[in-house]
Every structure is written in C-alpha cells, then in structure tokens.
Amino acid sequence: HFREVGLWTLFSLVGLSLFLMLFWKKSWQLQTATAFGWGALLTSLFAIYQNITLLLGGNLTSLYSNPAAGLFGNPNFLAGYLTVTVPFSAYLISKSKSQKAKSFWSVSLLVQGLAVFLTFSQGAVLTLGLFIFIWLSFKMSDFVVDFFRVSLLGLVLITSFFVVIWGNKDSVPEGRERIIRRGLLAFYDKPILGWGWSNFDLGLVANPWPIKYNQDVYVDKAHSHLLEGSASLDSPKCRVHDESRFVVRP
C-alpha cells in the first residue's frame, strides 16, 4: 500500500514538474504561492483543532504519544508538508502590498509554525529554525552570516559526534541511531572499496552493534548518499535476502 501511494506521489510530482516547465507563466507566481499559503493555513488550523480536542478531553498522553496528523495520517508527514510550504507564506508576506495582507500572512505563518511544533517532529522543528535563520540572513551583514554558518556547522558536527559515538546503547534494534551507527562502522571497515552496489545490508550484518539480535531489523538502504557513497566499487559476492532473515547465500 505504501509503495503504491509513494509511486502515485512520485508520478504526480514528476507530472507537475513537466507541466510547470512546459506551460509556466510568471503571472502565475503570486496565485500559486497564494494557493499553497491557503492550503498550509487550513491544514494547520485543522491540526491545531485536533490537538485542542485532545487537550479538552484530558488525554495528554495521547497528545504526546500520538499527536495530531491533520489529513495526512502521520504527524511526520504533516510536519514535512508544513515545513516545505513555509517559504510560500514568507513570500506572500514580502510581496503583499497592503498592510492588512501582510498582517494576515504573518499570522498565517505563526499558525503554521505552531502546527509544526505540535507535531513534535524534531526534524521539522529544526528545518523551521533553519529557514528562519536563512530568511533573516538576507538582512544581516556578511560577517554575521558567515559567523552563524560556521556556528551552525560546528553545532551539527558536535551533536552528530555525541549522538553517534556516545549515544544510548540501550536503543531498540530498529532505532535510527543504531542503524546509522552500524552504517558508520560498516564504512570504517571498507572506507575505499565499500561493500558493493546496493549492499548496505551486508555492512549492517557484519556490524551487529552493540550486540547481536537473533531477530534483527532488516535494512536494505541507508537512504543517505554519505553512508552509501563508499559502497559502489567492490563487486558483491553474496546477497542478503529479506525473506531469509540474514541467511547469507552464495
């Protein structure tokens, strides 16, 4: 089901891209941004309404463990949609000619940001913060922008180091932290030749950090160019099959 939905989404995006390349007119720019802005505002209001309903019902546990997802069925999907549409709301603020329109879209942007926070999606919140920094950087001096860029890069590197090297070893087998760390250990084993094209699963099998699980999670792709970039030169000698549950076959 999810692969089918993903394929339809991919075809829709490709079709939209082709349509815009062939028939796009500059006069559509403001109307397109307005459509995205209204869509994000209505979606955010519905998500906030869902959270308020949970609060009024006294179900705080459900609010934190299963936050509102709007019409997306998953709070992370909702957060992803709201974050990628934030630039359109910001564009409407900058292009609005009347003060009332600027105020309206400014409030809309605040509502959108509140809905993002209520999804409790860490990646979306960080993305929102990054967008705010980029937006403000257009009005900053070059020195201040460069300082914040270096500081942001240093923060990302230091945080990644502590998470990957000194993170919690009691994480669940399917936890992202454990999968990423096993991928880094696999890269350390074969940093130049790699494990072979699309053989990320072999690298994980060889590095069952921190202990070996008899029923381990199966991961066939890292979905990361950094982790998979070194896995394209060595010719594979064996393949791990999903249905075999880590039985290596010749």
DRENLOKOL-129470 format. One record per atom (N, C-alpha, C): residue in one letter; z, x, y. Coordinates in steps of 0.1 Angstrom, whole numbers, padded with zeros to 4 digits, always signed. Layout:
DRENLOKOL-129470
aZXY
...
This chain:
DRENLOKOL-129470
h+0000+0008-0012
h+0000+0000+0000
h+0000+0009+0013
f+0009+0019+0013
f+0010+0027+0025
f-0003+0035+0027
r-0009+0040+0016
r-0021+0048+0017
r-0032+0039+0023
e-0033+0027+0018
e-0043+0017+0023
e-0041+0015+0037
v-0029+0012+0042
v-0026+0010+0056
v-0030+0022+0064
g-0026+0034+0058
g-0030+0046+0065
g-0045+0048+0067
l-0052+0045+0057
l-0067+0046+0058
l-0073+0037+0068
w-0068+0024+0068
w-0073+0015+0078
w-0069+0020+0092
t-0057+0025+0094
t-0053+0031+0107
t-0063+0042+0111
l-0065+0051+0101
l-0074+0062+0104
l-0088+0058+0108
f-0094+0048+0100
f-0107+0043+0104
f-0107+0036+0117
s-0096+0029+0121
s-0095+0023+0134
s-0095+0033+0145
l-0088+0043+0143
l-0087+0054+0154
l-0100+0061+0155
v-0107+0064+0144
v-0120+0071+0145
v-0130+0062+0152
g-0130+0049+0148
g-0139+0039+0154
g-0136+0038+0169
l-0124+0037+0173
l-0120+0036+0187
l-0125+0049+0195
s-0123+0061+0188
s-0128+0073+0195
s-0143+0073+0197
l-0151+0069+0186
l-0165+0068+0187
l-0169+0058+0198
f-0163+0047+0198
f-0166+0037+0208
f-0164+0042+0223
l-0153+0049+0225
l-0150+0054+0238
l-0160+0065+0242
m-0164+0073+0232
m-0173+0084+0235
m-0187+0078+0239
l-0191+0068+0233
l-0204+0062+0235
l-0205+0053+0247
f-0195+0045+0249
f-0196+0034+0259
f-0185+0035+0270
w-0177+0046+0271
w-0167+0046+0280
w-0172+0046+0295
k-0165+0039+0303
k-0168+0039+0318
k-0155+0042+0325
k-0157+0050+0335
k-0145+0054+0343
k-0137+0042+0349
s-0145+0032+0352
s-0138+0020+0358
s-0129+0013+0349
w-0129+0016+0335
w-0120+0010+0326
w-0107+0017+0325
q-0105+0028+0332
q-0094+0037+0330
q-0081+0029+0334
l-0081+0023+0346
l-0068+0016+0350
l-0065+0004+0341
q-0076-0003+0338
q-0074-0015+0329
q-0069-0011+0315
t-0074+0000+0310
t-0069+0004+0297
t-0054+0009+0297
a-0051+0016+0308
a-0037+0020+0309
a-0028+0008+0311
t-0033-0002+0319
t-0025-0014+0321
t-0023-0022+0307
a-0033-0022+0299
a-0031-0029+0286
a-0021-0021+0277
f-0021-0008+0277
f-0011+0000+0270
f+0002-0002+0276
g+0003-0003+0289
g+0016-0004+0296
g+0023-0018+0292
w+0015-0029+0293
w+0020-0042+0289
w+0024-0042+0274
g+0016-0036+0266
g+0019-0036+0252
g+0032-0029+0249
a+0034-0018+0256
a+0046-0010+0254
a+0058-0017+0259
l+0057-0024+0271
l+0068-0032+0277
l+0072-0043+0268
l+0062-0051+0263
l+0066-0063+0255
l+0072-0058+0241
t+0067-0047+0236
t+0072-0042+0223
t+0087-0037+0225
s+0089-0031+0237
s+0102-0025+0240
s+0112-0037+0242
l+0108-0047+0249
l+0117-0059+0251
l+0121-0065+0238
f+0111-0067+0229
f+0114-0073+0216
f+0124-0064+0208
a+0122-0051+0208
a+0131-0042+0201
a+0145-0043+0207
i+0146-0043+0220
i+0159-0044+0227
i+0166-0057+0223
y+0158-0068+0223
y+0163-0081+0219
y+0169-0081+0204
q+0162-0074+0195
q+0167-0072+0182
q+0180-0065+0181
n+0182-0054+0190
n+0194-0047+0190
n+0205-0055+0196
i+0202-0063+0206
i+0212-0072+0212
i+0217-0082+0202
t+0208-0087+0194
t+0211-0097+0184
t+0221-0091+0174
l+0219-0079+0170
l+0228-0072+0161
l+0242-0070+0167
l+0242-0066+0180
l+0255-0064+0187
l+0262-0077+0188
l+0256-0088+0192
l+0262-0101+0194
l+0267-0106+0181
g+0261-0102+0170
g+0265-0106+0157
g+0277-0098+0151
g+0281-0088+0159
g+0292-0079+0155
g+0288-0070+0143
n+0275-0067+0141
n+0271-0059+0130
n+0267-0045+0135
l+0277-0038+0140
l+0275-0024+0145
l+0270-0015+0134
t+0274-0017+0122
t+0270-0008+0111
t+0255-0009+0109
s+0250-0021+0109
s+0236-0024+0107
s+0228-0018+0119
l+0234-0018+0131
l+0227-0013+0143
l+0224+0002+0141
y+0234+0010+0136
y+0232+0024+0135
y+0225+0028+0122
s+0227+0021+0111
s+0221+0024+0099
s+0207+0019+0097
n+0204+0008+0104
n+0191+0001+0103
n+0187-0004+0116
p+0184+0004+0126
p+0181+0000+0140
p+0168-0009+0140
a+0166-0015+0152
a+0155-0024+0154
a+0142-0016+0152
a+0132-0023+0146
a+0119-0017+0144
a+0108-0024+0151
g+0112-0035+0159
g+0101-0042+0165
g+0092-0049+0155
l+0079-0048+0157
l+0069-0054+0148
l+0064-0043+0139
f+0070-0031+0138
f+0065-0020+0130
f+0071-0019+0117
g+0082-0025+0114
g+0088-0024+0101
g+0096-0012+0099
n+0095-0002+0108
n+0102+0011+0106
n+0106+0016+0120
p+0118+0019+0123
p+0122+0023+0137
p+0115+0036+0141
n+0112+0045+0131
n+0105+0057+0135
n+0090+0054+0139
f+0084+0045+0133
f+0070+0041+0137
f+0071+0035+0151
l+0081+0026+0153
l+0082+0021+0167
l+0084+0032+0177
a+0093+0041+0174
a+0096+0052+0183
a+0083+0060+0186
g+0075+0063+0175
g+0063+0070+0177
g+0053+0063+0186
y+0052+0050+0185
y+0043+0042+0193
y+0047+0043+0208
l+0060+0041+0210
l+0065+0040+0224
l+0064+0054+0231
t+0066+0065+0223
t+0065+0078+0230
t+0051+0081+0233
v+0041+0078+0225
v+0027+0082+0228
v+0022+0073+0239
t+0028+0061+0242
t+0023+0053+0253
t+0031+0055+0266
v+0041+0063+0266
v+0048+0066+0278
v+0039+0072+0289
p+0030+0081+0286
p+0021+0086+0296
p+0013+0076+0304
f+0010+0065+0297
f+0002+0054+0303
f+0011+0047+0314
s+0023+0045+0310
s+0033+0039+0320
s+0035+0048+0332
a+0036+0061+0330
a+0037+0071+0341
a+0024+0071+0349
y+0013+0070+0343
y+0000+0069+0350
y-0001+0057+0359
l+0004+0046+0354
l+0004+0034+0362
l+0013+0035+0375
i+0025+0042+0373
i+0034+0044+0384
i+0027+0052+0395
s+0020+0063+0391
s+0013+0072+0401
s+0001+0065+0407
k-0006+0056+0400
k-0018+0050+0405
k-0016+0037+0412
s-0004+0031+0411
s-0002+0018+0418
s-0002+0020+0433
k-0008+0011+0440
k-0010+0012+0454
k+0002+0005+0461
s+0007-0006+0456
s+0018-0013+0463
s+0031-0009+0457
q+0041-0010+0466
q+0055-0006+0462
q+0060-0015+0451
k+0056-0028+0451
k+0061-0037+0441
k+0056-0033+0427
a+0043-0029+0427
a+0037-0024+0414
a+0044-0012+0409
k+0046-0002+0418
k+0053+0010+0414
k+0067+0007+0409
s+0074-0002+0415
s+0088-0006+0411
s+0087-0013+0397
f+0077-0021+0395
f+0076-0028+0382
f+0074-0018+0371
w+0064-0009+0372
w+0061+0000+0362
w+0072+0011+0360
s+0080+0013+0371
s+0091+0022+0369
s+0102+0016+0361
v+0104+0003+0363
v+0114-0004+0355
v+0109-0005+0340
s+0096-0008+0339
s+0090-0008+0326
s+0092+0005+0318
l+0090+0016+0325
l+0092+0029+0319
l+0107+0031+0315
l+0116+0026+0323
l+0130+0027+0319
l+0133+0019+0307
v+0128+0007+0306
v+0129-0002+0295
v+0124+0005+0282
q+0112+0011+0284
q+0106+0018+0273
q+0114+0030+0268
g+0120+0037+0277
g+0129+0048+0273
g+0141+0043+0266
l+0147+0032+0271
l+0159+0026+0264
l+0156+0022+0250
a+0144+0016+0248
a+0140+0012+0235
a+0138+0024+0225
v+0133+0035+0231
v+0132+0047+0223
v+0145+0052+0218
f+0155+0052+0227
f+0169+0057+0224
f+0175+0048+0213
l+0172+0035+0214
l+0178+0025+0204
l+0172+0026+0190
t+0161+0033+0189
t+0155+0036+0176
t+0163+0047+0168
f+0171+0055+0176
f+0178+0066+0170
f+0169+0076+0163
s+0157+0077+0168
s+0148+0087+0163
s+0149+0100+0171
q+0154+0110+0164
q+0157+0123+0172
q+0144+0129+0177
g+0133+0128+0169
g+0121+0134+0173
g+0115+0127+0185
a+0116+0114+0185
a+0111+0106+0197
a+0119+0109+0209
v+0132+0110+0208
v+0140+0113+0220
v+0137+0127+0225
l+0135+0136+0216
l+0131+0150+0221
l+0118+0150+0228
t+0108+0142+0222
t+0095+0141+0228
t+0095+0134+0241
l+0104+0124+0243
l+0106+0118+0256
l+0111+0128+0266
g+0121+0135+0262
g+0126+0146+0271
g+0116+0156+0275
l+0108+0160+0265
l+0097+0170+0268
l+0087+0164+0278
f+0084+0151+0276
f+0074+0145+0285
f+0080+0145+0300
i+0092+0141+0301
i+0099+0141+0314
i+0098+0155+0321
f+0101+0165+0313
f+0100+0179+0318
f+0086+0182+0323
i+0076+0179+0315
i+0062+0182+0318
i+0058+0174+0331
w+0062+0161+0331
w+0059+0153+0343
w+0065+0159+0356
l+0078+0163+0355
l+0084+0169+0367
l+0079+0182+0370
s+0074+0189+0360
s+0069+0203+0363
s+0057+0203+0372
f+0050+0192+0374
f+0039+0192+0383
f+0043+0193+0397
k+0056+0190+0400
k+0062+0191+0413
k+0071+0203+0415
m+0072+0212+0405
m+0080+0223+0406
m+0072+0236+0410
s+0079+0246+0414
s+0072+0259+0416
s+0069+0266+0403
d+0059+0275+0404
d+0055+0282+0391
d+0067+0290+0385
f+0076+0295+0393
f+0087+0303+0388
f+0096+0294+0380
v+0099+0282+0386
v+0109+0273+0379
v+0102+0268+0366
v+0089+0265+0366
v+0082+0260+0354
v+0083+0271+0343
d+0080+0283+0347
d+0080+0294+0337
d+0094+0296+0331
f+0104+0295+0340
f+0118+0297+0335
f+0121+0286+0325
f+0118+0274+0328
f+0121+0263+0319
f+0113+0264+0306
r+0100+0269+0307
r+0092+0271+0295
r+0099+0281+0285
v+0103+0292+0291
v+0109+0303+0283
v+0122+0298+0277
s+0130+0290+0285
s+0143+0285+0281
s+0141+0275+0269
l+0131+0266+0271
l+0128+0257+0260
l+0123+0263+0248
l+0115+0273+0249
l+0110+0281+0237
l+0122+0288+0230
g+0131+0294+0238
g+0143+0300+0232
g+0152+0290+0225
l+0154+0279+0231
l+0162+0268+0225
l+0157+0264+0212
v+0143+0262+0211
v+0137+0257+0199
v+0139+0268+0188
l+0137+0281+0192
l+0138+0291+0182
l+0152+0293+0177
i+0162+0293+0186
i+0176+0294+0182
i+0180+0283+0173
t+0177+0270+0177
t+0180+0259+0169
t+0174+0259+0156
s+0161+0263+0155
s+0155+0264+0142
s+0161+0274+0133
f+0165+0285+0139
f+0172+0296+0131
f+0185+0291+0125
f+0193+0284+0133
f+0206+0280+0128
f+0204+0268+0117
v+0194+0260+0120
v+0192+0249+0110
v+0187+0254+0097
v+0177+0263+0098
v+0171+0268+0085
v+0179+0278+0078
i+0186+0287+0085
i+0194+0298+0079
i+0208+0294+0075
w+0214+0287+0084
w+0229+0284+0083
w+0231+0269+0082
g+0222+0262+0078
g+0224+0247+0077
g+0233+0243+0066
n+0235+0230+0065
n+0244+0225+0055
n+0237+0226+0041
k+0244+0232+0032
k+0238+0234+0018
k+0241+0222+0009
d+0248+0212+0014
d+0251+0201+0006
d+0241+0189+0009
s+0229+0193+0015
s+0219+0183+0018
s+0214+0177+0005
v+0208+0165+0006
v+0203+0158-0006
v+0190+0165-0010
p+0186+0163-0022
p+0173+0170-0027
p+0161+0167-0019
e+0160+0154-0014
e+0148+0151-0007
e+0149+0153+0008
g+0160+0159+0013
g+0162+0162+0027
g+0151+0171+0033
r+0147+0168+0045
r+0137+0176+0051
r+0142+0191+0053
e+0155+0192+0056
e+0160+0206+0058
e+0158+0215+0046
r+0161+0209+0034
r+0159+0216+0022
r+0145+0219+0019
i+0136+0209+0021
i+0122+0211+0018
i+0116+0222+0027
i+0120+0222+0040
i+0114+0232+0050
i+0120+0246+0046
r+0132+0247+0042
r+0138+0260+0039
r+0132+0265+0026
r+0129+0257+0016
r+0122+0261+0004
r+0108+0266+0007
g+0102+0259+0017
g+0088+0264+0021
g+0089+0277+0028
l+0099+0280+0036
l+0100+0293+0042
l+0103+0304+0032
l+0111+0300+0022
l+0114+0310+0011
l+0101+0313+0003
a+0093+0303+0001
a+0080+0305-0006
a+0071+0314+0003
f+0071+0312+0016
f+0063+0321+0025
f+0068+0335+0024
y+0082+0337+0023
y+0087+0350+0022
y+0083+0357+0009
d+0081+0349-0002
d+0077+0355-0015
d+0063+0360-0014
k+0054+0353-0008
k+0040+0357-0007
k+0035+0355+0007
p+0039+0364+0016
p+0035+0362+0030
p+0021+0364+0034
i+0014+0372+0025
i+0000+0375+0028
i-0010+0368+0020
l-0009+0369+0007
l-0019+0362-0002
l-0016+0347-0004
g-0003+0343-0003
g+0000+0329-0005
g+0000+0325-0019
w+0002+0312-0021
w+0003+0306-0034
w-0010+0300-0039
g-0020+0300-0031
g-0033+0293-0034
g-0035+0281-0026
w-0047+0277-0025
w-0051+0265-0017
w-0044+0252-0023
s-0037+0245-0014
s-0031+0233-0017
s-0021+0234-0029
n-0014+0246-0029
n-0004+0248-0040
n+0010+0250-0033
f+0012+0242-0023
f+0026+0242-0017
f+0036+0238-0027
d+0033+0230-0037
d+0042+0225-0047
d+0047+0237-0056
l+0038+0246-0059
l+0042+0258-0067
l+0052+0266-0060
g+0051+0268-0047
g+0060+0276-0039
g+0074+0269-0039
l+0075+0256-0039
l+0088+0249-0040
l+0094+0250-0053
v+0086+0249-0064
v+0091+0251-0077
v+0097+0264-0079
a+0092+0275-0074
a+0097+0288-0075
a+0109+0291-0067
n+0112+0282-0058
n+0124+0284-0049
n+0133+0271-0049
p+0140+0269-0059
p+0149+0256-0060
p+0162+0258-0052
w+0161+0261-0039
w+0173+0263-0031
w+0181+0250-0029
p+0194+0250-0029
p+0203+0261-0032
p+0206+0262-0046
i+0203+0251-0054
i+0205+0251-0068
i+0193+0243-0074
k+0191+0244-0087
k+0180+0237-0094
k+0184+0223-0098
y+0176+0214-0094
y+0178+0200-0098
y+0169+0196-0109
n+0174+0190-0120
n+0166+0186-0131
n+0156+0175-0127
q+0160+0166-0118
q+0151+0156-0112
q+0150+0158-0097
d+0141+0168-0094
d+0139+0172-0080
d+0128+0164-0074
v+0128+0164-0061
v+0118+0157-0053
v+0104+0165-0054
y+0094+0157-0055
y+0080+0163-0056
y+0074+0163-0042
v+0070+0175-0038
v+0063+0177-0025
v+0050+0184-0027
d+0039+0178-0025
d+0026+0185-0027
d+0020+0190-0014
k+0025+0186-0003
k+0020+0191+0010
k+0032+0193+0020
a+0030+0204+0028
a+0041+0207+0038
a+0038+0199+0050
h+0026+0194+0052
h+0022+0188+0065
h+0025+0197+0077
s+0023+0210+0075
s+0026+0219+0085
s+0017+0231+0084
h+0009+0234+0094
h-0001+0245+0093
h+0007+0258+0093
l+0019+0259+0098
l+0026+0271+0098
l+0031+0275+0084
l+0035+0265+0076
l+0040+0267+0063
l+0029+0269+0053
e+0018+0262+0055
e+0007+0262+0046
e-0004+0272+0050
g-0003+0279+0061
g-0013+0288+0066
g-0015+0300+0057
s-0004+0304+0050
s-0005+0316+0042
s-0008+0312+0027
a-0012+0300+0024
a-0014+0296+0011
a-0029+0293+0008
s-0037+0301+0014
s-0052+0298+0013
s-0060+0309+0007
l-0054+0320+0003
l-0062+0331-0001
l-0060+0334-0016
d-0049+0332-0022
d-0046+0335-0036
d-0052+0324-0044
s-0059+0328-0055
s-0065+0318-0064
s-0055+0312-0073
p-0053+0299-0074
p-0043+0293-0083
p-0046+0295-0097
k-0035+0298-0105
k-0036+0300-0119
k-0030+0288-0127
c-0023+0280-0120
c-0017+0268-0127
c-0015+0257-0117
r-0013+0245-0121
r-0012+0234-0112
r+0000+0225-0117
v+0008+0221-0107
v+0019+0212-0110
v+0014+0198-0107
h+0016+0189-0117
h+0011+0176-0117
h+0023+0167-0113
d+0020+0157-0105
d+0030+0147-0101
d+0037+0140-0112
e+0028+0136-0122
e+0034+0128-0133
e+0041+0137-0143
s+0040+0150-0142
s+0046+0159-0152
s+0060+0163-0149
r+0064+0159-0136
r+0077+0163-0131
r+0080+0177-0133
f+0072+0186-0127
f+0074+0200-0127
f+0072+0207-0140
v+0063+0201-0149
v+0059+0208-0161
v+0046+0216-0157
v+0047+0229-0158
v+0036+0238-0154
v+0026+0239-0166
r+0014+0235-0163
r+0004+0236-0174
r-0007+0246-0170
p-0013+0252-0180
p-0023+0262-0177
p-0036+0256-0171
